């Protein structure tokens, strides 16, 4: 691998938006690491991408398991010695009111959508800091906006994305050098999570994320975006 080749890691990369991001990053010359919790599904996705002559590899990561994340960080550091782009795409969704759900649903949703991202960033940002460069994109949702808290339903998901948006802002003011972190709302996308009625394709959803993954030193930091435009938290 050339020293000029950038390395990207995409969580939940075996399907939907994550799969499309892996494909698109590989097409523009990134060395892409696809991660998923299920190794069988991850390797199946890798095989499909390699049939198109794309430079992709696989690492198993369960974002709910800190040891799984730590081992992946060690392996990527040993193999590549760097990480230029981290896309925190893995997530779960529910559609229940907060007080009517089993508390375990909220706990599990926060574990994946918030704490999973937090531990991913803590484990992988040292690989960015040692080269003074990195791009972190958190796949969030407009459901995590403050304005959405006035409406019932989708309680655990809203809380997790609200917390994720706050995490994005807080980390943005802590990081140094040319390391940037932003959040993106991909919209309602036709995936296993979004369902077949969703109006957006994964290709469309990937556009803003790819823009933030490749933005230069003048690019945004600590923002929340949809369709390439900054939106209110």
C-alpha positions as CSV (number, residue, x, y, z in Angstrom):
1,X,0.0,0.0,0.0
2,X,1.3,3.4,-0.9
3,X,2.1,5.8,1.9
4,X,-0.2,8.3,0.2
5,X,-3.2,6.0,0.3
6,X,-5.7,7.0,2.9
7,X,-7.3,4.4,5.2
8,X,-11.0,4.5,6.1
9,X,-13.0,2.4,8.5
10,X,-16.8,2.0,8.3
11,X,-18.8,0.4,11.0
12,X,-21.9,-1.5,10.0
13,X,-20.4,-1.7,6.5
14,X,-22.0,-5.0,5.4
15,X,-25.3,-3.5,4.3
16,X,-27.3,-0.4,3.5
17,X,-25.6,3.0,3.8
18,X,-22.5,1.4,5.3
19,X,-22.0,-0.9,2.3
20,X,-22.5,2.0,-0.1
21,X,-19.9,4.1,1.8
22,X,-17.4,1.3,1.6
23,X,-17.9,0.9,-2.1
24,X,-17.8,4.6,-2.9
25,X,-14.6,5.2,-0.8
26,X,-12.9,2.3,-2.5
27,X,-13.9,3.7,-5.9
28,X,-12.1,7.0,-5.1
29,X,-8.9,5.3,-4.0
30,X,-9.2,4.7,-0.3
31,X,-8.0,1.5,1.4
32,X,-11.3,0.7,3.1
33,X,-11.9,-1.5,6.1
34,X,-15.4,-2.8,6.4
35,X,-16.5,-3.8,9.9
36,X,-19.6,-5.6,11.1
37,X,-20.6,-7.5,14.2
38,X,-21.4,-10.6,12.2
39,X,-18.2,-12.0,10.5
40,X,-20.2,-14.2,8.1
41,X,-22.2,-11.2,6.7
42,X,-19.0,-9.1,6.7
43,X,-17.0,-11.6,4.6
44,X,-20.0,-12.0,2.2
45,X,-20.0,-8.3,1.6
46,X,-16.3,-8.2,1.2
47,X,-16.5,-10.9,-1.5
48,X,-19.1,-9.0,-3.4
49,X,-17.0,-5.8,-3.4
50,X,-13.8,-7.7,-4.4
51,X,-15.6,-9.1,-7.4
52,X,-15.6,-5.5,-8.6
53,X,-11.9,-5.2,-8.0
54,X,-12.2,-2.9,-5.0
55,X,-9.5,-2.7,-2.4
56,X,-11.4,-3.6,0.8
57,X,-10.7,-5.7,3.9
58,X,-12.7,-6.9,6.9
59,X,-12.4,-6.5,10.6
60,X,-14.9,-7.8,13.1
61,X,-16.2,-5.1,15.5
62,X,-19.1,-5.3,17.9
63,X,-19.5,-1.7,18.9
64,X,-21.2,-2.8,22.1
65,X,-18.1,-4.6,23.2
66,X,-15.1,-2.5,24.3
67,X,-12.6,-5.3,24.0
68,X,-13.8,-6.0,20.4
69,X,-13.1,-2.3,19.6
70,X,-9.7,-2.4,21.3
71,X,-8.6,-5.5,19.5
72,X,-9.6,-4.0,16.1
73,X,-7.7,-0.8,16.9
74,X,-4.6,-2.8,17.7
75,X,-4.9,-4.9,14.5
76,X,-5.4,-1.8,12.3
77,X,-2.5,0.0,13.8
78,X,-0.3,-3.0,13.4
79,X,-1.3,-3.6,9.7
80,X,-1.6,0.0,8.5
81,X,-0.1,2.2,11.2
82,X,-2.8,4.9,10.5
83,X,-6.4,5.7,10.2
84,X,-7.5,8.7,8.2
85,X,-11.3,8.4,8.2
86,X,-13.7,6.8,10.7
87,X,-17.4,6.6,9.8
88,X,-19.5,5.6,12.8
89,X,-22.5,4.1,10.8
90,X,-23.6,1.1,12.9
91,X,-26.8,1.8,14.7
92,X,-30.2,0.4,15.9
93,X,-33.7,1.8,15.7
94,X,-37.0,1.5,17.6
95,X,-40.3,3.2,17.5
96,X,-41.8,3.3,20.9
97,X,-42.6,6.0,23.5
98,X,-39.9,6.4,26.2
99,X,-42.0,5.7,29.3
100,X,-43.9,2.7,27.7
101,X,-40.9,0.7,26.6
102,X,-38.9,-1.8,28.6
103,X,-35.9,0.0,30.0
104,X,-33.6,-2.5,28.4
105,X,-34.6,-1.1,25.0
106,X,-33.3,2.3,26.0
107,X,-30.1,0.8,27.5
108,X,-29.4,-1.3,24.4
109,X,-30.1,1.6,22.0
110,X,-27.8,4.0,24.0
111,X,-25.1,1.2,24.1
112,X,-25.0,1.0,20.3
113,X,-25.9,4.5,19.1
114,X,-24.0,6.5,21.7
115,X,-21.5,4.5,23.8
116,X,-20.5,2.4,20.8
117,X,-19.5,5.6,18.9
118,X,-17.8,7.1,22.0
119,X,-15.6,4.0,22.5
120,X,-14.8,3.8,18.8
121,X,-13.6,7.4,18.8
122,X,-11.6,7.0,22.0
123,X,-9.9,3.8,20.6
124,X,-9.1,5.1,17.1
125,X,-8.4,8.8,17.5
126,X,-4.8,8.1,18.7
127,X,-4.1,6.7,15.2
128,X,-5.2,10.1,13.8
129,X,-3.4,12.2,16.4
130,X,0.0,10.6,15.7
131,X,-0.2,11.9,12.1
132,X,-2.1,15.1,12.9
133,X,-4.9,14.3,10.4
134,X,-8.3,12.6,10.6
135,X,-12.0,12.8,9.6
136,X,-14.7,11.4,11.9
137,X,-18.3,11.3,10.7
138,X,-21.1,10.2,13.0
139,X,-24.2,9.0,11.2
140,X,-26.9,10.7,13.2
141,X,-30.5,11.7,12.6
142,X,-32.6,14.9,12.6
143,X,-34.6,12.9,15.2
144,X,-31.7,13.9,17.5
145,X,-32.4,17.6,17.1
146,X,-33.7,19.6,20.1
147,X,-36.9,20.5,18.2
148,X,-37.8,16.8,17.8
149,X,-37.9,16.4,21.6
150,X,-41.4,18.1,21.6
151,X,-43.0,15.1,19.8
152,X,-43.7,11.7,21.3
153,X,-42.4,8.4,19.9
154,X,-39.1,6.9,18.8
155,X,-38.0,7.7,22.3
156,X,-34.8,5.6,22.7
157,X,-33.6,6.4,19.2
158,X,-34.2,10.2,19.7
159,X,-32.3,10.1,23.0
160,X,-29.4,8.2,21.6
161,X,-29.0,10.6,18.6
162,X,-29.5,13.6,20.8
163,X,-26.6,12.4,22.9
164,X,-24.6,11.6,19.8
165,X,-25.0,15.1,18.4
166,X,-23.8,16.5,21.8
167,X,-20.8,14.2,21.8
168,X,-19.9,15.4,18.3
169,X,-19.9,19.0,19.4
170,X,-17.9,18.3,22.6
171,X,-15.2,16.3,20.8
172,X,-14.9,19.0,18.1
173,X,-13.7,21.5,20.7
174,X,-11.3,19.1,22.3
175,X,-9.4,17.7,19.2
176,X,-6.3,19.4,17.8
177,X,-4.4,19.5,14.5
178,X,-6.3,18.8,11.2
179,X,-8.7,16.4,12.8
180,X,-12.4,17.1,12.2
181,X,-15.6,15.5,13.5
182,X,-19.1,16.1,12.2
183,X,-22.5,14.5,12.3
184,X,-24.8,13.7,9.3
185,X,-28.4,13.1,8.9
186,X,-28.7,10.8,5.9
187,X,-32.5,11.1,5.8
188,X,-35.1,8.3,5.4
189,X,-33.2,5.7,3.4
190,X,-34.4,2.5,1.7
191,X,-32.4,0.0,3.8
192,X,-33.2,-2.9,6.1
193,X,-33.6,-0.2,8.9
194,X,-35.5,2.4,6.8
195,X,-37.8,-0.1,5.0
196,X,-38.8,-0.3,1.3
197,X,-41.0,2.8,1.4
198,X,-38.2,5.2,2.2
199,X,-37.7,7.8,-0.6
200,X,-33.9,8.0,-0.5
201,X,-31.3,5.5,-1.9
202,X,-28.1,4.6,-0.1
203,X,-26.2,6.3,-2.9
204,X,-28.0,9.6,-2.2
205,X,-27.5,9.2,1.6
206,X,-23.8,8.6,1.2
207,X,-23.1,11.9,-0.6
208,X,-22.8,14.2,2.4
209,X,-20.8,11.6,4.3
210,X,-18.3,11.3,1.5
211,X,-18.0,15.0,1.3
212,X,-17.1,15.3,5.0
213,X,-14.7,12.3,4.7
214,X,-12.7,14.0,2.0
215,X,-13.0,17.7,3.0
216,X,-9.8,19.7,3.2
217,X,-8.3,21.7,6.1
218,X,-10.8,24.5,5.4
219,X,-13.8,22.1,6.0
220,X,-16.2,22.2,8.8
221,X,-15.7,20.9,12.3
222,X,-18.4,20.2,14.9
223,X,-21.3,20.6,12.5
224,X,-24.5,18.8,11.8
225,X,-25.3,18.3,8.1
226,X,-28.0,17.1,5.7
227,X,-27.6,17.1,1.9
228,X,-24.4,19.0,2.3
229,X,-26.0,21.9,4.3
230,X,-25.6,22.7,7.9
231,X,-28.8,22.2,10.0
232,X,-29.7,23.2,13.5
233,X,-28.9,20.9,16.4
